[in-house]
Amino acid sequence: MSQKENRAYVLVIIDPGNEQNFANEILTKGLDLDSKVERMDFVHGSFDFIITLRGSKEKIDLMILEIRKSPYVRRTETLIPFEMFNWEDLANKQPSS
């Protein structure tokens, strides 16, 4: 049985001057080498990095926790696409009118 691959985005703010250290740490941990991190972009704006994660919900949760453990991370925000939610289950949990 194949497990559905989900996708999530982690927006990361790094302590100023530590962008390269953070990127090296992600490489050292191998998070991108085994396709857990699909893409990591250094961006100009409110956040320093946008990291695209793929995998099961459980693996994505673990990857987010691993990213947040970095001593260079000041703050993160996680964006989860609607496709990760099972809308039928959510609809069944709604109270009836």
trRosetta pair geometry for C-beta under 8 A, 3 or more apart (Angstrom, degrees):
i j d omega theta_ij theta_ji phi_ij phi_ji
3 56 5.3 -25 150 -84 136 112
4 56 7.5 101 72 -109 61 69
5 54 5.3 12 179 180 112 100
5 55 6.3 -35 -141 -97 77 17
5 56 7.5 -74 -113 -61 43 48
6 54 7.0 171 82 -150 42 53
6 55 6.7 -31 52 78 78 38
6 56 6.6 68 16 -146 105 20
6 57 5.7 45 20 -68 156 65
6 60 6.1 -72 86 -27 114 144
6 81 7.9 -170 -170 50 84 102
6 83 7.5 178 -134 103 80 94
6 84 4.8 65 -148 -107 126 101
7 38 7.5 -23 -129 4 99 149
7 52 6.6 -14 -165 -172 101 93
7 53 6.9 152 -155 82 49 56
7 54 5.4 -16 -98 -99 73 74
7 81 5.9 27 78 11 96 128
7 83 7.7 33 38 68 96 120
7 84 7.5 -137 50 -60 54 109
8 52 7.7 159 83 -155 39 49
8 53 4.9 -14 62 59 86 107
8 60 4.9 101 16 -167 132 136
8 64 7.3 -43 109 -63 143 119
8 78 6.1 -1 172 -172 120 99
8 79 6.7 162 -167 82 69 53
8 80 5.1 -22 -116 -102 100 70
8 81 7.3 -139 -94 4 50 78
8 84 7.2 24 -70 -55 92 154
9 50 6.1 -14 -169 -172 109 92
9 51 6.9 147 -159 76 55 49
9 52 5.7 -24 -102 -100 76 62
9 53 7.4 -175 -84 17 25 80
9 78 7.1 152 83 -159 53 51
9 79 4.2 -7 60 57 105 105
9 80 8.0 -156 28 -68 70 33
10 49 7.9 7 102 107 85 98
10 50 7.5 155 78 -158 47 44
10 51 4.5 -15 58 60 97 104
10 53 6.5 50 -11 -18 105 116
10 64 5.9 175 -89 -116 132 86
10 67 5.8 81 140 87 164 166
10 76 5.6 -18 -173 -164 98 118
10 77 7.4 155 -159 78 50 44
10 78 5.4 -20 -104 -103 71 75
10 79 7.8 -160 -73 22 27 72
11 46 7.9 15 173 97 133 97
11 47 4.2 -93 -179 -105 98 166
11 49 7.5 163 -156 87 40 56
11 50 5.8 -14 -103 -105 68 72
11 51 8.0 -166 -72 22 23 74
11 76 6.5 144 77 -160 55 59
11 77 4.3 -7 55 56 111 95
11 78 7.6 -155 20 -73 75 27
11 79 7.0 60 -19 -14 103 104
12 22 7.4 171 137 172 141 150
12 47 6.1 99 57 -174 35 108
12 48 5.9 -61 99 61 78 90
12 49 4.2 -7 55 59 111 101
12 50 7.7 -171 18 -78 80 26
12 51 6.4 39 -13 -7 121 111
12 67 6.8 -106 -90 166 131 123
12 73 5.9 -74 -158 -127 106 100
12 75 7.6 160 -155 87 44 49
12 76 5.2 -14 -101 -104 67 85
13 46 7.8 -61 -82 147 110 64
13 47 5.6 -101 -67 -131 72 65
13 48 5.7 110 -129 0 39 100
13 73 7.4 94 74 -163 55 63
13 74 4.5 -63 107 66 97 107
13 75 4.4 15 43 52 118 89
13 76 7.4 -150 20 -71 72 41
14 18 5.3 -143 164 80 111 91
14 19 5.3 134 80 -87 155 62
14 22 5.0 -103 -118 -23 134 153
14 48 4.5 -72 13 58 98 162
14 49 6.9 65 -31 -6 113 106
14 72 5.2 -1 -151 151 95 99
14 73 6.4 -54 -105 -103 60 43
14 74 6.3 128 -156 1 9 96
15 18 4.7 37 72 20 90 131
15 72 5.4 -119 26 -158 99 60
15 73 7.8 -33 -16 6 82 4
15 74 5.4 134 -63 -55 63 105
18 21 4.4 -51 -164 44 79 121
18 22 5.7 85 134 -28 88 95
18 72 4.1 -155 136 -139 136 114
19 22 5.9 -55 -151 34 29 110
19 23 6.5 27 154 -16 64 107
19 42 6.3 75 -178 -132 127 124
19 48 5.8 -139 -106 179 105 131
19 49 7.7 157 -143 -50 90 103
20 23 5.6 -53 -146 38 34 111
20 24 6.2 35 155 -19 66 106
21 24 5.8 -56 -148 38 29 111
21 25 6.3 33 152 -24 64 105
21 72 5.4 168 97 -80 110 147
22 25 5.6 -53 -149 32 31 114
22 26 6.7 32 153 -18 64 101
22 48 7.9 81 57 111 156 135
22 49 7.1 -135 119 -25 136 146
22 70 6.0 73 -128 165 87 151
22 72 4.2 -138 -74 96 96 147
22 73 7.0 110 -121 -62 126 71
23 26 5.8 -52 -153 33 33 111
23 27 6.6 31 150 -15 64 106
23 40 7.0 152 -125 129 86 138
23 42 7.2 -33 -73 -65 131 117
23 49 7.8 173 -77 -93 85 137
24 27 5.5 -56 -150 39 35 112
24 28 6.0 37 152 -23 69 107
25 28 5.6 -52 -142 36 31 113
25 29 6.3 27 158 -15 65 106
25 70 5.6 120 112 -125 155 116
25 72 6.9 176 7 15 147 129
26 29 6.1 -57 -147 39 28 107
26 31 5.2 -72 -166 47 77 120
26 32 6.1 56 145 -18 103 108
26 37 6.6 22 180 -19 120 169
26 40 6.3 119 125 -97 162 168
26 51 7.8 -149 -126 -113 151 135
26 67 7.5 18 -99 -112 102 87
27 30 7.7 34 172 -71 34 31
27 31 8.0 -82 -75 39 18 79
27 32 6.5 -35 -100 36 57 117
27 33 7.6 82 -154 -39 59 102
29 66 6.7 153 171 166 155 127
30 33 4.6 -62 -153 39 73 118
30 34 5.9 40 156 -7 100 102
31 34 7.6 -75 -154 41 19 87
31 36 5.0 -86 -168 75 66 121
31 37 4.7 60 132 -18 94 117
31 63 6.4 117 -147 -142 118 102
31 66 6.7 171 -88 108 130 138
31 67 7.6 91 -132 -71 171 87
32 35 7.7 37 -174 -84 42 21
32 36 7.0 -102 -87 58 27 76
32 37 4.0 -55 -90 66 73 115
32 40 6.3 -78 -85 -9 134 123
35 38 6.8 30 -166 -90 69 63
35 54 6.7 -44 155 67 87 117
36 53 6.5 -15 160 -146 70 85
36 54 7.1 -162 -158 59 30 66
36 55 5.9 -5 -132 -40 72 136
36 59 6.7 -128 -131 161 103 116
36 63 5.4 -179 165 -98 120 136
37 40 5.6 9 164 -47 130 106
37 51 5.8 -55 -142 -169 109 104
37 52 7.1 107 -170 73 62 56
37 53 6.1 -43 -107 -99 54 66
37 63 7.2 169 -66 -166 79 136
38 52 4.4 -58 64 105 105 105
38 53 6.7 163 5 -118 91 11
38 54 4.8 71 -48 -11 118 112
39 50 7.9 0 110 106 99 85
39 51 7.3 176 92 -152 56 43
39 52 4.2 27 48 35 92 117
40 49 6.0 -11 -171 -167 87 117
40 50 7.6 170 -151 83 42 47
40 51 4.9 0 -109 -110 81 81
40 52 7.5 -138 -65 24 45 69
41 49 6.6 149 78 -155 48 61
41 50 4.9 -6 57 54 102 92
41 51 7.8 -166 25 -75 63 40
42 48 6.6 -26 -146 165 72 73
42 49 5.8 -34 -99 -96 52 76
43 47 6.4 36 67 86 117 82
43 48 6.9 152 53 177 70 21
43 49 6.8 138 14 -111 87 21
43 50 5.7 35 -12 -6 136 102
47 50 6.5 94 100 -65 132 76
47 77 7.3 -105 -86 30 136 109
51 67 6.7 -168 56 -115 163 153
53 60 5.1 124 123 -129 132 89
53 63 5.2 157 -135 96 139 149
53 64 7.2 -89 -20 -58 167 80
54 60 7.8 -73 174 -83 6 103
55 59 3.6 -76 136 86 137 132
55 60 5.4 173 67 -51 96 76
55 63 7.1 122 35 -16 140 135
56 59 4.7 92 52 8 79 101
56 60 6.9 -144 91 -6 40 87
57 60 5.7 -56 -148 37 30 112
57 61 6.4 35 153 -22 64 104
57 84 6.6 122 -93 -167 104 113
58 61 5.7 -52 -153 32 31 113
58 62 6.6 28 151 -16 63 105
59 62 5.6 -55 -150 38 35 111
59 63 6.2 36 152 -21 68 105
60 63 5.6 -53 -146 36 33 112
60 64 6.4 35 154 -21 65 103
61 64 5.8 -54 -150 33 29 111
61 65 6.6 28 153 -16 63 106
62 65 5.7 -55 -150 37 33 111
62 66 6.3 35 151 -22 66 106
63 66 5.5 -53 -147 35 33 114
63 67 6.4 35 153 -20 66 102
64 67 5.8 -52 -149 34 32 111
64 68 6.4 29 153 -17 64 109
64 76 7.3 162 -164 135 90 153
64 78 5.9 6 -129 -94 139 137
65 68 5.7 -58 -147 39 31 112
65 69 6.6 41 152 -32 63 101
66 69 5.8 -48 -155 20 32 117
67 70 6.2 -32 -177 -7 43 113
67 73 6.7 106 151 -75 72 153
67 76 6.6 102 114 -94 115 153
68 73 5.9 -129 -138 98 39 158
68 76 5.7 -97 -92 10 91 143
69 73 7.8 76 61 28 22 132
70 73 4.4 95 72 -14 100 105
73 76 6.3 -8 -174 -44 127 101
80 84 5.2 -73 175 41 104 145
80 85 7.9 97 130 -40 116 91
81 84 5.8 114 71 -10 71 95
82 85 5.8 -56 -169 28 55 110
82 87 7.9 25 171 -63 99 111
85 90 6.3 13 167 -31 115 136
86 89 4.2 46 103 14 113 115
86 90 6.7 156 90 -14 62 86
87 90 5.4 -55 -146 40 38 113
87 91 6.0 41 155 -23 70 104
88 91 5.7 -52 -146 35 30 112
88 92 6.4 31 154 -20 63 106
89 92 5.8 -56 -149 35 31 112
89 93 6.7 27 153 -19 63 108
90 93 5.9 -61 -153 34 33 110
90 94 7.2 48 148 -38 63 94
91 94 5.8 -38 -160 4 39 117
